[in-house]
Amino acid sequence: MFETLILMLDATMRVSTPLILAALAGLYSERAGIVDIGLEGKILGSAFAAAAGAAVFGSAWIGLCFGILASVSLAMIHGFACITHRGDHIVSGVAINTIVAGLTVTLSMHWFGMGGQTPALSGDARFLDITFPFADALQDVPVIGAIYSNLLSGHNILVYLAFAMVPVTYWVIYKTRFGLRLRAVGENPHAVDTAGISVSFIRYRALIICGILCGLAGAYLSTAHNAGFLKDMSAGKGYMALAALIFGKWRPVPVLLACLLFGFLDAVAVRMQGVEIPGIGQVPVQAIEVLPYVLTVLLLAGFIGKAIGPKAIGRPYVKERA
């Protein structure tokens, strides 16, 4: 029973990693007042760019750079539409998702001729698992050995980076001057502008950070969790990250917990496939997979608390003229 729990938690960490990175990306964006439905497109675009770069150059790190570059570029397009031209945030995000879904398949077919996939990655073209010191020696030690050797050890560097980004994000948002300005821009951009601070500059910086984190999430999917790019491999993780962001009420630690909950439910869904439960029979996997979205809807409806976003979110800012 304990070993099964450790395996479930191990799977939860792996599944939650792209959700954590994408949800934190959305946190920076939405705290600055920019609705980012385009998380899904940025994850998918960076997954393709990372896999393509890693396949061509044989290096996962070069692939990661390409993935981040692609994601930041998409974030800047979103910013150009929403900040510079004060366009509708939802329309811009949906457009990015739609364009990227078609563009990644088209480019992969043109460049690699593999039906919307990239070549399989191996060796240095992938982020491999890291084994902690003495993990093998401690593996047989009861409880502690299983936690250290099987749960904490044996993940790739992007998994550890995703979890490290949570306290970093908390520090940036709540303990730095940039974080104070970021939150102020999302709540009352007119007050920020009155203080002589550029609202647009702060929002663009937030979107750059958003793009970097989405780039990490996409690169994780194609060069660490999997061995290459597959069509639509983001599989709704951007939308699930948005749900986790709302469920966590736009705060780093609750967002982490929401991502872990959603990741655990995903791991349970995989584990429960074909399993017979006495008196119930087989539980439909879809019933478990839909739970994160049901919980988010209940939260928004006010049945399990209340989620109130930044006051200026989604509103184009028009500079007042004297």
C-alpha positions, 0 to 999 in steps of 0.5 A: 500500500505504501509503495503504491502511494509513493508511485502515485505521488511520484507520478503526481510530481511528473504530471504536475510539473507543466501545470505548475510552470504554466499556472505560475506563468498565468499568475504573472500575466493575470496579476498584471491585468492580462487575461492569458487564455493563450497559455495552451498555445504557448505550451504547444508552440514551445514544445514543438520548438524545443523538440525541433531544436533538440532534434537538429542540434542534439542538445536538450539545452539548445532545444530549451532555448528555442522553446523559450524563444518561441513562447516569449515571441507568442507572449509578445504578440499577445501583448502587442494585441492587448497592451499596445492596441488594447484588443480583447484579451480572450480573442487574442488568446484563442487566436494564438491557440488556434494558430499554433495548433495548426502551425506546429503540425504544418511545420513538423510535416514540412521540416521532418515529414513525419506526420506532425511529429519530430524525430525521437529524441535520445541521449543529450537531446533529452533532459534525463533523470537525476539520481541523488547521492546515496539513493541506491544505498538507501532504497531498502531503508523503510519509509525514508528510503522509499521517499528519498530514493523513489519519490524525491530522487529520479526526476529531471532538472525541470521538475525540480526547477518547477517546484523551486519557482514557487517560492521564487514567485512568492518572493518576487510577487510579495517582497520586491518592488517589481512585484508591488508594481505588478500587483498594483497594475492589476488592481489600479493601473491609473494609480500606477500611472499617476506615480509616473510608472509605465503601465505598459512596461510593467505588463510587457515584463510580466508577459516576458516572464509568462513566456519564459515559464510557458517555454519551460513547461513546453520543453518539459513535455517534449524533451523530458516527459516525452521523447519528441513532439506529438500533435496536440501534445499539450492536451489541454494543460494550459486550460487546466493551469488556468483552472488551477490558477483560479482555484488557487486564487492567484496566489503562488502556494495555493496555486501549487497545491491546486496543481498537485491536486489536479496532477494527483487526480490525473495520476489516479485516472491513469491508475484506475483504468480497467480497475473493478471497484467492489459494488461500483464496477469500473469507474469511468476515467473521464469522470475523474479527469473532469473533476478539476474543471468541476471543482473550479466551476464550483469555486467560481459559483461560490459553493466552495469559497470565492475566487476574486481576480485582480480588479483591472484584469482584462480591461485595456488601460487608456492613459489619461490626458491632462 
